[in-house]
């Protein structure tokens, strides 16, 4: 058996030292490590949960990647592309693509008896994936889109419904400014609420055939394709792969195709989310420093409490390195004990919040009603292992004080 580890274990479980003042100070050090770890766990789970929720909501409105006409500007009046593209079969065969759906957009104005509101009519086809809007549906139901029959039903947000005093089953007229001006009558099929006001206040989902007729397009002309992928972390590399596959093909009118991902389309949102990583990093560094200083004080207490033992071991010929390992083993046990309580406290708080949503948020400011929690095993392992290693490295420096202890002075003093 490792001699240093054997001695450290005997010292850890020494019952005679449990009532000493040093034991109380060590308990405070353990508490500091545990509290620091709990704060780190809560911070990481909340921030990653917040980023995931906002990212998923933005993706729900625009998918991960879009294929559009290269001439289309940033407005919602787009140039059409052909729905029957040669590269679609190749894209559907790719294992990283989850879904491909066609869409079209057109700006319009909703007018009721007392109010008006500018919105964007997003046309969807029979290939549209309703999973996202099903999760955020608050009233009514989704509507089905068929290639052969056009429906007048639409899905509006709670923001628009409240602003225009609309309910499920109500009808309204939407006007489109073009030459000549046109209008369409729609019926509210359902109401959704994502709390992402930037999108809730403008998007109305309808049958794509309405936009095709308004723009005098054929049934094979659309604004573009929306592609959903399985792993958001591979967004950039998959975007380039799709660019190579699409090949910036030319349309019949001579226009070209372009590929744009959700990050490039809404850079202001994702840049804002990236700033949260800096906040978490600063918090983690501060908590590790706090935990490190707590353990430094704990190690110094261990050394001072066992000064006579150090003197005797040195008198017997034990090297400084071996004695340092004894106290580092002791410190490692205290760190593990602190990590245990930190994980217990942090995970308990996270699970309570995830299950019951006790902590509420201002929806208008944070786009969420409750504090989100993202439980990720990799994050927990990284925080625990990283904290343990960093603190142990910090403790190497104060353990050097052992080499300055003179066995002659210690034994003579005793």
C-alpha positions as CSV (number, residue, x, y, z in Angstrom):
1,X,0.0,0.0,0.0
2,X,1.1,3.6,-0.7
3,X,2.6,4.7,2.6
4,X,1.7,8.4,2.2
5,X,-1.9,7.5,1.3
6,X,-2.1,5.1,4.4
7,X,-1.0,7.9,6.7
8,X,-3.3,10.4,5.1
9,X,-6.3,8.0,5.5
10,X,-5.5,7.5,9.2
11,X,-5.3,11.2,9.7
12,X,-8.6,11.8,7.9
13,X,-10.5,9.3,10.0
14,X,-8.7,10.2,13.3
15,X,-11.6,10.5,15.8
16,X,-9.6,12.4,18.3
17,X,-9.3,15.4,16.0
18,X,-13.0,15.8,15.2
19,X,-13.7,18.2,18.1
20,X,-10.7,20.5,17.5
21,X,-11.0,24.0,16.3
22,X,-9.0,23.1,13.1
23,X,-11.7,20.6,12.2
24,X,-14.3,23.4,12.3
25,X,-12.1,25.5,10.0
26,X,-11.7,22.6,7.6
27,X,-15.5,22.2,7.5
28,X,-15.8,25.8,6.5
29,X,-13.2,25.2,3.7
30,X,-15.2,22.1,2.5
31,X,-18.4,24.2,2.6
32,X,-16.7,26.9,0.5
33,X,-15.7,24.4,-2.1
34,X,-19.2,22.9,-2.2
35,X,-20.9,26.3,-2.4
36,X,-18.6,27.4,-5.2
37,X,-19.3,24.2,-7.2
38,X,-23.0,24.5,-6.7
39,X,-22.9,28.1,-8.0
40,X,-20.9,26.9,-11.1
41,X,-23.4,24.1,-11.8
42,X,-26.4,26.4,-11.5
43,X,-24.8,29.1,-13.7
44,X,-23.8,26.6,-16.5
45,X,-27.2,24.8,-16.5
46,X,-29.1,28.1,-16.6
47,X,-27.0,29.8,-19.3
48,X,-26.8,26.8,-21.5
49,X,-30.6,26.2,-21.0
50,X,-31.3,29.9,-21.9
51,X,-29.1,29.6,-25.0
52,X,-30.8,26.4,-26.1
53,X,-34.3,27.8,-25.6
54,X,-33.7,31.0,-27.5
55,X,-31.8,29.1,-30.3
56,X,-34.6,26.6,-30.7
57,X,-37.2,29.3,-30.9
58,X,-35.3,31.2,-33.6
59,X,-34.7,28.0,-35.5
60,X,-38.4,27.2,-35.2
61,X,-39.2,30.2,-37.3
62,X,-36.4,29.8,-39.9
63,X,-34.9,26.4,-39.7
64,X,-31.2,25.8,-39.6
65,X,-30.3,26.5,-43.2
66,X,-32.2,28.2,-46.1
67,X,-31.8,28.0,-49.8
68,X,-32.9,31.2,-51.5
69,X,-32.7,33.2,-54.7
70,X,-29.4,35.0,-54.7
71,X,-31.2,38.2,-55.8
72,X,-33.5,38.2,-52.7
73,X,-32.7,41.1,-50.4
74,X,-33.4,41.3,-46.7
75,X,-37.0,42.2,-47.2
76,X,-39.8,39.6,-47.1
77,X,-40.7,40.2,-50.8
78,X,-38.5,37.5,-52.3
79,X,-37.6,36.4,-55.9
80,X,-39.0,32.9,-56.7
81,X,-37.0,29.8,-57.3
82,X,-38.1,26.5,-58.8
83,X,-39.6,24.0,-56.4
84,X,-38.3,21.1,-58.4
85,X,-34.5,21.3,-58.0
86,X,-32.2,18.6,-59.1
87,X,-30.2,18.6,-55.9
88,X,-33.2,17.8,-53.6
89,X,-32.8,14.0,-53.9
90,X,-29.1,14.4,-53.0
91,X,-30.0,16.5,-49.9
92,X,-32.7,14.1,-48.8
93,X,-30.1,11.3,-49.0
94,X,-27.8,13.1,-46.6
95,X,-27.9,11.6,-43.1
96,X,-27.4,14.9,-41.3
97,X,-30.5,16.5,-42.8
98,X,-33.7,16.0,-40.7
99,X,-36.3,17.7,-42.9
100,X,-36.6,19.8,-46.0
101,X,-39.6,22.1,-46.5
102,X,-40.6,24.7,-49.0
103,X,-41.8,28.2,-48.0
104,X,-42.7,31.6,-49.3
105,X,-43.1,35.0,-47.5
106,X,-45.0,38.2,-48.3
107,X,-45.5,41.4,-46.3
108,X,-49.1,42.4,-45.6
109,X,-51.4,44.4,-43.4
110,X,-54.1,42.9,-41.2
111,X,-57.2,45.1,-40.8
112,X,-60.0,44.6,-38.3
113,X,-62.8,47.0,-37.5
114,X,-60.8,49.0,-35.1
115,X,-57.1,48.1,-35.6
116,X,-54.4,47.5,-38.2
117,X,-51.1,45.7,-37.9
118,X,-48.3,45.0,-40.4
119,X,-47.2,41.4,-40.5
120,X,-45.4,38.8,-42.7
121,X,-47.4,36.1,-44.2
122,X,-45.3,32.9,-44.3
123,X,-46.6,30.4,-46.7
124,X,-46.1,26.7,-45.9
125,X,-46.7,23.5,-47.8
126,X,-47.8,20.0,-47.1
127,X,-44.1,19.1,-46.2
128,X,-44.1,21.6,-43.3
129,X,-43.0,20.2,-39.9
130,X,-45.4,21.4,-37.2
131,X,-43.5,20.1,-34.2
132,X,-42.3,23.5,-33.1
133,X,-45.6,25.3,-33.3
134,X,-47.4,22.4,-31.7
135,X,-45.3,22.8,-28.6
136,X,-46.1,26.5,-28.3
137,X,-49.8,26.3,-29.3
138,X,-51.9,28.1,-26.7
139,X,-55.4,27.9,-28.3
140,X,-57.1,26.3,-31.2
141,X,-55.3,23.9,-33.5
142,X,-52.9,23.7,-36.4
143,X,-54.3,23.5,-40.0
144,X,-53.5,21.0,-42.6
145,X,-52.1,22.0,-46.0
146,X,-52.9,20.0,-49.1
147,X,-51.4,20.4,-52.6
148,X,-54.8,20.1,-54.3
149,X,-57.0,22.2,-52.0
150,X,-56.3,25.7,-50.7
151,X,-57.2,26.5,-47.1
152,X,-58.0,30.0,-45.7
153,X,-57.0,29.0,-42.2
154,X,-54.0,30.6,-40.6
155,X,-51.9,30.4,-37.4
156,X,-51.3,33.7,-35.6
157,X,-49.4,34.6,-32.4
158,X,-50.9,35.5,-29.1
159,X,-49.2,38.9,-29.5
160,X,-51.1,39.6,-32.7
161,X,-54.3,38.1,-31.4
162,X,-54.2,40.3,-28.3
163,X,-53.3,43.4,-30.3
164,X,-56.1,43.0,-32.8
165,X,-58.6,41.3,-30.4
166,X,-58.8,38.1,-32.5
167,X,-59.8,34.7,-31.2
168,X,-59.9,31.2,-32.7
169,X,-62.6,31.0,-35.4
170,X,-62.5,34.8,-36.1
171,X,-62.1,36.0,-39.7
172,X,-60.0,39.0,-40.8
173,X,-58.9,40.7,-44.0
174,X,-55.2,41.1,-45.0
175,X,-54.2,43.7,-47.5
176,X,-51.2,43.5,-49.8
177,X,-49.6,46.6,-51.2
178,X,-48.8,45.8,-54.8
179,X,-49.9,46.8,-58.3
180,X,-52.8,46.3,-58.3
181,X,-53.4,46.1,-54.5
182,X,-55.0,42.8,-53.3
183,X,-56.7,41.4,-50.3
184,X,-57.4,38.0,-48.8
185,X,-59.8,36.9,-46.1
186,X,-58.4,34.4,-43.5
187,X,-59.8,32.5,-40.6
188,X,-57.8,32.0,-37.3
189,X,-57.2,28.3,-36.8
190,X,-54.9,28.5,-33.8
191,X,-52.9,30.8,-31.6
192,X,-49.2,30.3,-30.6
193,X,-46.9,32.0,-28.2
194,X,-43.1,31.6,-28.2
195,X,-42.4,34.7,-26.1
196,X,-39.9,35.8,-28.7
197,X,-41.6,39.1,-29.5
198,X,-39.3,39.9,-32.5
199,X,-41.0,37.0,-34.3
200,X,-44.3,36.7,-32.6
201,X,-45.4,40.2,-33.6
202,X,-44.9,39.6,-37.4
203,X,-45.3,36.0,-38.5
204,X,-48.6,34.6,-39.6
205,X,-48.6,31.1,-41.1
206,X,-50.8,30.3,-44.1
207,X,-51.2,28.1,-47.1
208,X,-48.3,28.8,-49.5
209,X,-50.7,28.8,-52.5
210,X,-52.1,32.2,-51.3
211,X,-48.6,33.8,-51.8
212,X,-48.2,32.0,-55.1
213,X,-51.4,33.5,-56.4
214,X,-50.8,36.9,-55.0
215,X,-47.4,37.1,-56.7
216,X,-48.7,35.5,-59.9
217,X,-46.3,32.5,-59.4
218,X,-46.9,29.0,-60.7
219,X,-47.4,26.2,-58.2
220,X,-43.7,25.3,-58.7
221,X,-42.4,28.6,-57.7
222,X,-41.5,29.3,-54.0
223,X,-39.3,31.7,-52.0
224,X,-36.9,28.9,-51.0
225,X,-36.3,25.8,-49.0
226,X,-35.8,25.4,-45.2
227,X,-33.5,22.6,-44.0
228,X,-33.4,21.2,-40.5
229,X,-30.3,19.4,-39.3
230,X,-29.8,17.0,-36.3
231,X,-26.8,18.7,-34.7
232,X,-26.7,22.5,-34.3
233,X,-23.0,22.3,-33.4
234,X,-22.2,21.2,-37.0
235,X,-24.1,24.1,-38.5
236,X,-21.2,25.9,-40.1
237,X,-19.5,22.9,-41.7
238,X,-22.9,21.6,-42.9
239,X,-23.6,24.9,-44.5
240,X,-20.5,24.7,-46.6
241,X,-21.3,21.1,-47.5
242,X,-24.7,22.2,-48.7
243,X,-23.2,25.1,-50.6
244,X,-21.0,22.7,-52.5
245,X,-23.9,20.4,-53.1
246,X,-26.2,23.1,-54.4
247,X,-23.3,24.5,-56.3
248,X,-24.8,28.0,-56.6
249,X,-27.0,26.7,-59.4
250,X,-28.6,29.0,-61.9
251,X,-32.4,29.4,-62.3
252,X,-34.2,29.6,-65.7
253,X,-34.2,33.4,-65.5
254,X,-30.4,33.5,-65.0
255,X,-30.5,34.2,-61.2
256,X,-28.5,32.1,-58.8
257,X,-29.1,30.3,-55.6
258,X,-27.6,31.1,-52.2
259,X,-27.3,29.2,-49.0
260,X,-27.6,31.0,-45.6
261,X,-27.7,29.6,-42.1
262,X,-29.6,30.9,-39.1
263,X,-26.5,32.4,-37.5
264,X,-25.9,34.6,-40.6
265,X,-29.5,35.5,-40.9
266,X,-29.9,36.7,-37.3
267,X,-26.4,37.6,-36.2
268,X,-27.5,40.1,-33.6
269,X,-29.4,37.3,-31.6
270,X,-26.5,34.8,-31.7
271,X,-23.9,37.4,-31.0
272,X,-25.9,38.4,-27.9
273,X,-26.2,34.7,-26.9
274,X,-22.4,34.3,-27.3
275,X,-21.8,37.0,-24.8
276,X,-23.4,34.8,-22.1
277,X,-20.5,32.4,-22.5
278,X,-18.1,35.2,-21.3
279,X,-20.3,35.9,-18.3
280,X,-20.3,32.2,-17.3
281,X,-16.5,31.9,-17.8
282,X,-15.9,34.9,-15.5
283,X,-18.2,33.4,-12.9
284,X,-16.5,30.0,-13.1
285,X,-13.1,31.6,-12.7
286,X,-14.2,33.6,-9.7
287,X,-15.8,30.5,-8.0
288,X,-12.6,28.4,-8.6
289,X,-10.5,31.2,-7.1
290,X,-12.8,31.3,-4.1
291,X,-12.7,27.5,-3.7
292,X,-9.0,27.5,-4.2
293,X,-8.4,30.1,-1.4
294,X,-10.7,28.1,0.9
295,X,-8.6,25.0,0.3
296,X,-5.3,26.9,0.7
297,X,-6.4,28.0,4.2
298,X,-7.6,24.5,4.9
299,X,-4.2,23.0,3.9
300,X,-2.3,25.5,6.0
301,X,-4.5,24.6,9.0
302,X,-3.7,20.9,8.3
303,X,0.0,21.6,8.3
304,X,0.0,23.7,11.4
305,X,-2.1,21.2,13.2
306,X,0.4,18.4,12.4
307,X,3.6,20.3,12.8
308,X,5.0,17.9,15.4
309,X,4.2,14.9,13.2
310,X,6.1,16.6,10.3
311,X,9.1,17.1,12.6
312,X,9.1,13.5,13.7
313,X,8.7,12.2,10.1
314,X,11.6,14.4,9.0
315,X,13.7,13.2,11.9
316,X,13.1,9.6,10.8
317,X,14.4,10.5,7.3
318,X,11.2,11.1,5.4
319,X,11.7,13.3,2.4
320,X,9.8,16.6,2.0
321,X,8.1,15.4,-1.1
322,X,6.6,12.4,0.7
323,X,5.3,14.5,3.5
324,X,3.7,16.9,1.0
325,X,1.9,14.0,-0.6
326,X,0.4,13.1,2.7
327,X,-1.2,16.5,3.1
328,X,-2.2,16.7,-0.6
329,X,-4.0,13.4,-0.1
330,X,-5.8,14.9,2.8
331,X,-6.7,18.0,0.8
332,X,-7.9,15.8,-2.0
333,X,-10.3,14.0,0.3
334,X,-11.6,17.3,1.5
335,X,-12.0,18.5,-2.1
336,X,-14.0,15.4,-3.0
337,X,-16.2,15.9,0.0
338,X,-16.8,19.5,-1.0
339,X,-17.6,18.4,-4.6
340,X,-20.1,15.8,-3.3
341,X,-22.0,18.4,-1.3
342,X,-21.7,20.9,-4.2
343,X,-23.2,18.4,-6.7
344,X,-25.9,17.5,-4.3
345,X,-26.9,21.1,-3.7
346,X,-26.5,22.3,-7.3
347,X,-28.3,19.3,-8.9
348,X,-31.2,19.5,-6.3
349,X,-31.7,23.2,-7.1
350,X,-31.6,22.5,-10.8
351,X,-34.0,19.6,-10.7
352,X,-36.5,21.6,-8.5
353,X,-36.4,24.5,-11.0
354,X,-36.7,22.2,-14.0
355,X,-39.7,20.3,-12.5
356,X,-41.6,23.1,-10.9
357,X,-40.3,26.3,-12.6
358,X,-40.2,28.3,-9.3
359,X,-37.9,31.0,-10.6
360,X,-39.9,33.3,-13.0
361,X,-38.6,35.7,-15.6
362,X,-39.9,38.8,-17.2
363,X,-41.1,37.5,-20.6
364,X,-40.7,40.8,-22.3
365,X,-37.1,41.1,-21.4
366,X,-35.8,37.5,-21.4
367,X,-38.2,35.9,-24.0
368,X,-38.9,33.2,-21.4
369,X,-41.4,32.8,-18.5
370,X,-39.2,30.7,-16.2
371,X,-35.5,30.1,-15.7
372,X,-34.5,27.3,-18.1
373,X,-32.4,24.4,-17.0
374,X,-30.2,22.3,-19.3
375,X,-28.9,19.2,-17.6
376,X,-25.8,17.9,-19.5
377,X,-23.6,15.1,-18.2
378,X,-20.6,16.4,-20.0
379,X,-20.9,19.8,-18.4
380,X,-21.1,18.2,-14.9
381,X,-18.0,16.0,-15.5
382,X,-16.0,18.9,-16.9
383,X,-16.9,21.2,-14.0
384,X,-16.1,18.6,-11.4
385,X,-12.9,17.3,-12.9
386,X,-11.7,20.8,-13.9
387,X,-12.4,22.2,-10.4
388,X,-10.6,19.3,-8.7
389,X,-7.5,19.6,-10.9
390,X,-7.2,23.3,-10.6
391,X,-7.6,23.4,-6.9
392,X,-5.0,20.6,-6.5
393,X,-2.6,22.5,-8.6
394,X,-3.1,25.6,-6.5
395,X,-2.4,23.6,-3.3
396,X,1.0,22.5,-4.6
397,X,2.5,26.0,-3.9
398,X,1.4,26.3,-0.2
399,X,2.5,22.7,0.5
400,X,6.0,23.9,-0.1
401,X,5.9,25.4,3.4
402,X,6.6,21.9,4.7
403,X,10.2,22.1,3.5
404,X,10.8,25.1,5.7
405,X,9.8,23.3,8.9
406,X,12.9,22.4,11.0
407,X,12.6,19.0,12.8
408,X,15.0,20.1,15.5
409,X,13.0,23.2,16.4
410,X,9.7,21.4,16.3
411,X,10.8,18.5,18.5
412,X,12.6,20.8,20.9
413,X,9.5,23.0,21.2
414,X,7.3,20.0,22.0
